[in-house]
């Protein structure tokens, strides 16, 4: 029994560490992408006004950076508890039922996010010819995979909360209402 | 099964998921995917993947991380504090002046950050200790902060307007301009409310600070010059057509970054804070949008919006009646639900109903955002109230809610004025680019 417990806590530690590293990598990449997004926008405006010549394909570059930001923000948001939930009538539900509903809610969340992660890999670019940006021919597929990875990080963080039994309202989340 | 019946079952399921506190984005994603699977099973997964990718690569959404970044840099560089200090030195000597300065500070910060919560949090941290020092009653001080913060989603740049624009395919720039005059009107109404409340009950603001000499006032204004300059450049640039709203966001965030560097506040810990917070807030919006567009596709598949528009037409309701009914619905929903959730849940259903009635979607967007603002301070779950509670843990929720009512009625009055005089919202967007 104790072997089983230590194995469980070992895999839990491994999952936690893996999540920390993935979130850190997403935060670093996302932060850099936000910075570059601002720079690209500035350069585009400056080029247009100072050199009177719009940069060809600059919008494609912005879109590519935006996808990186979107993916990173979903992953980072999962770790900071920024994905908002709504308070409708929860205060009328007793703590025991609430605990059960919390488990159900987490399972459903993991289910749909994992499905989204799978769909982003399996169903990416249904129409091969439409799978590149319009000007610079940047291939979409790696960005689908990046979004899929972000969703996987979100799903894994929900699994961790499910396993550790962390109830909603205990995260550092300014958007989450703590009763 | 009839499409409308599937849609109603889907809406019911969504309500249940929200009640059990499933995050809004995944809840809409789940109902949307299952709903599409029921109607056209082979479309479900491609639609799920496609909608997520489409929103993540939606160029218009570039505006969200950039404006959030600008607001975060304004906070760490101390520009938001400068803004409050300037407002304080000009209004602080008036009775209730510190509360009015808080409102002006919130309005100014709102012009840099599209978030109500950020406005309430940032200005609250600066202004609450000042108001407590001058023995302002807790209800007035916390009420002013919570209400002032709501200006964040009305005064451009506004995350609410961006999401509304994406959902309705309206111009972000025009919506930003439409929010400007109502934002100024609401700011003036809040200040008027403070003056009336304090005149009726002077104990709410018993003491005032001494009047500052003109050179000191001008100095404080000069210190706030950076933030005022960035606000004028971004909003003025959009209005004059010098650059798009997205470009304004890029320029504003770069300028805010430069000011932060000039003030030697670009430390590693500040940068980490700024970028993590930016990603965090951006993630909130993106996940909701991913879910919203899967859900919107599902509603499109069911034909519910078309059936509803036929029903409204058959009843012979006028455009104004329908608008007023929806505004009342938003105010009620705002008491229980987050504003973004209401926006993404209702707009896909409402737009096909009101557009054929000849309703201007820009005008409706402004009305909708004001009614969502009311939800931010309405009991029992006004989010801004909980933010203020976080800054002022010693003040009871009842006290905060008591202080909010004058501002809530101000919002209702401004809402009514804009319903009667749509030009207040439409004048600037109609005169943009000359």
Boltz contact constraints between the chains, C-beta under 6 A:
constraints:
  - contact:
      token1: [A, 30]
      token2: [B, 279]
      max_distance: 6.0
  - contact:
      token1: [A, 31]
      token2: [B, 275]
      max_distance: 6.0
  - contact:
      token1: [A, 34]
      token2: [B, 65]
      max_distance: 6.0
  - contact:
      token1: [A, 34]
      token2: [B, 69]
      max_distance: 6.0
  - contact:
      token1: [A, 34]
      token2: [B, 278]
      max_distance: 6.0
  - contact:
      token1: [A, 38]
      token2: [B, 66]
      max_distance: 6.0
  - contact:
      token1: [A, 38]
      token2: [B, 250]
      max_distance: 6.0
  - contact:
      token1: [A, 38]
      token2: [B, 253]
      max_distance: 6.0
  - contact:
      token1: [A, 38]
      token2: [B, 254]
      max_distance: 6.0
  - contact:
      token1: [A, 41]
      token2: [B, 247]
      max_distance: 6.0
  - contact:
      token1: [A, 41]
      token2: [B, 250]
      max_distance: 6.0
  - contact:
      token1: [A, 42]
      token2: [B, 250]
      max_distance: 6.0
  - contact:
      token1: [A, 42]
      token2: [B, 254]
      max_distance: 6.0
  - contact:
      token1: [A, 45]
      token2: [B, 243]
      max_distance: 6.0
  - contact:
      token1: [A, 45]
      token2: [B, 247]
      max_distance: 6.0
  - contact:
      token1: [A, 59]
      token2: [B, 59]
      max_distance: 6.0
  - contact:
      token1: [A, 62]
      token2: [B, 62]
      max_distance: 6.0
  - contact:
      token1: [A, 63]
      token2: [B, 57]
      max_distance: 6.0
  - contact:
      token1: [A, 63]
      token2: [B, 59]
      max_distance: 6.0
  - contact:
      token1: [A, 66]
      token2: [B, 62]
      max_distance: 6.0
  - contact:
      token1: [A, 67]
      token2: [B, 56]
      max_distance: 6.0
  - contact:
      token1: [A, 67]
      token2: [B, 57]
      max_distance: 6.0
  - contact:
      token1: [A, 69]
      token2: [B, 65]
      max_distance: 6.0
  - contact:
      token1: [A, 70]
      token2: [B, 56]
      max_distance: 6.0
  - contact:
      token1: [A, 70]
      token2: [B, 286]
      max_distance: 6.0
  - contact:
      token1: [A, 72]
      token2: [B, 279]
      max_distance: 6.0
  - contact:
      token1: [A, 73]
      token2: [B, 279]
      max_distance: 6.0
  - contact:
      token1: [A, 73]
      token2: [B, 282]
      max_distance: 6.0
  - contact:
      token1: [A, 73]
      token2: [B, 283]
      max_distance: 6.0
  - contact:
      token1: [A, 73]
      token2: [B, 286]
      max_distance: 6.0
  - contact:
      token1: [A, 74]
      token2: [B, 283]
      max_distance: 6.0
  - contact:
      token1: [A, 74]
      token2: [B, 286]
      max_distance: 6.0
  - contact:
      token1: [A, 74]
      token2: [B, 287]
      max_distance: 6.0
  - contact:
      token1: [A, 76]
      token2: [B, 279]
      max_distance: 6.0
  - contact:
      token1: [A, 76]
      token2: [B, 280]
      max_distance: 6.0
  - contact:
      token1: [A, 76]
      token2: [B, 283]
      max_distance: 6.0
  - contact:
      token1: [A, 77]
      token2: [B, 280]
      max_distance: 6.0
  - contact:
      token1: [A, 77]
      token2: [B, 283]
      max_distance: 6.0
  - contact:
      token1: [A, 77]
      token2: [B, 284]
      max_distance: 6.0
  - contact:
      token1: [A, 80]
      token2: [B, 280]
      max_distance: 6.0
  - contact:
      token1: [A, 82]
      token2: [B, 280]
      max_distance: 6.0
  - contact:
      token1: [A, 82]
      token2: [B, 283]
      max_distance: 6.0
  - contact:
      token1: [A, 82]
      token2: [B, 284]
      max_distance: 6.0
  - contact:
      token1: [A, 83]
      token2: [B, 23]
      max_distance: 6.0
  - contact:
      token1: [A, 83]
      token2: [B, 287]
      max_distance: 6.0
  - contact:
      token1: [A, 84]
      token2: [B, 24]
      max_distance: 6.0
  - contact:
      token1: [A, 84]
      token2: [B, 284]
      max_distance: 6.0
  - contact:
      token1: [A, 84]
      token2: [B, 338]
      max_distance: 6.0
  - contact:
      token1: [A, 85]
      token2: [B, 21]
      max_distance: 6.0
  - contact:
      token1: [A, 85]
      token2: [B, 23]
      max_distance: 6.0
  - contact:
      token1: [A, 86]
      token2: [B, 18]
      max_distance: 6.0
  - contact:
      token1: [A, 86]
      token2: [B, 337]
      max_distance: 6.0
  - contact:
      token1: [A, 86]
      token2: [B, 338]
      max_distance: 6.0
  - contact:
      token1: [A, 86]
      token2: [B, 341]
      max_distance: 6.0
  - contact:
      token1: [A, 87]
      token2: [B, 381]
      max_distance: 6.0
  - contact:
      token1: [A, 88]
      token2: [B, 18]
      max_distance: 6.0
  - contact:
      token1: [A, 88]
      token2: [B, 19]
      max_distance: 6.0
  - contact:
      token1: [A, 88]
      token2: [B, 336]
      max_distance: 6.0
  - contact:
      token1: [A, 89]
      token2: [B, 19]
      max_distance: 6.0
  - contact:
      token1: [A, 101]
      token2: [B, 20]
      max_distance: 6.0
  - contact:
      token1: [A, 105]
      token2: [B, 20]
      max_distance: 6.0
  - contact:
      token1: [A, 105]
      token2: [B, 21]
      max_distance: 6.0
  - contact:
      token1: [A, 105]
      token2: [B, 22]
      max_distance: 6.0
  - contact:
      token1: [A, 108]
      token2: [B, 22]
      max_distance: 6.0
  - contact:
      token1: [A, 109]
      token2: [B, 22]
      max_distance: 6.0
  - contact:
      token1: [A, 109]
      token2: [B, 26]
      max_distance: 6.0
  - contact:
      token1: [A, 112]
      token2: [B, 26]
      max_distance: 6.0
  - contact:
      token1: [A, 112]
      token2: [B, 29]
      max_distance: 6.0
  - contact:
      token1: [A, 112]
      token2: [B, 30]
      max_distance: 6.0
  - contact:
      token1: [A, 113]
      token2: [B, 26]
      max_distance: 6.0
  - contact:
      token1: [A, 116]
      token2: [B, 48]
      max_distance: 6.0
  - contact:
      token1: [A, 119]
      token2: [B, 45]
      max_distance: 6.0
  - contact:
      token1: [A, 119]
      token2: [B, 48]
      max_distance: 6.0
  - contact:
      token1: [A, 119]
      token2: [B, 49]
      max_distance: 6.0
  - contact:
      token1: [A, 120]
      token2: [B, 49]
      max_distance: 6.0
  - contact:
      token1: [A, 123]
      token2: [B, 45]
      max_distance: 6.0
  - contact:
      token1: [A, 123]
      token2: [B, 46]
      max_distance: 6.0
  - contact:
      token1: [A, 123]
      token2: [B, 49]
      max_distance: 6.0
  - contact:
      token1: [A, 126]
      token2: [B, 46]
      max_distance: 6.0
  - contact:
      token1: [A, 147]
      token2: [B, 56]
      max_distance: 6.0
  - contact:
      token1: [A, 168]
      token2: [B, 21]
      max_distance: 6.0
  - contact:
      token1: [A, 174]
      token2: [B, 117]
      max_distance: 6.0
  - contact:
      token1: [A, 177]
      token2: [B, 381]
      max_distance: 6.0
  - contact:
      token1: [A, 177]
      token2: [B, 386]
      max_distance: 6.0
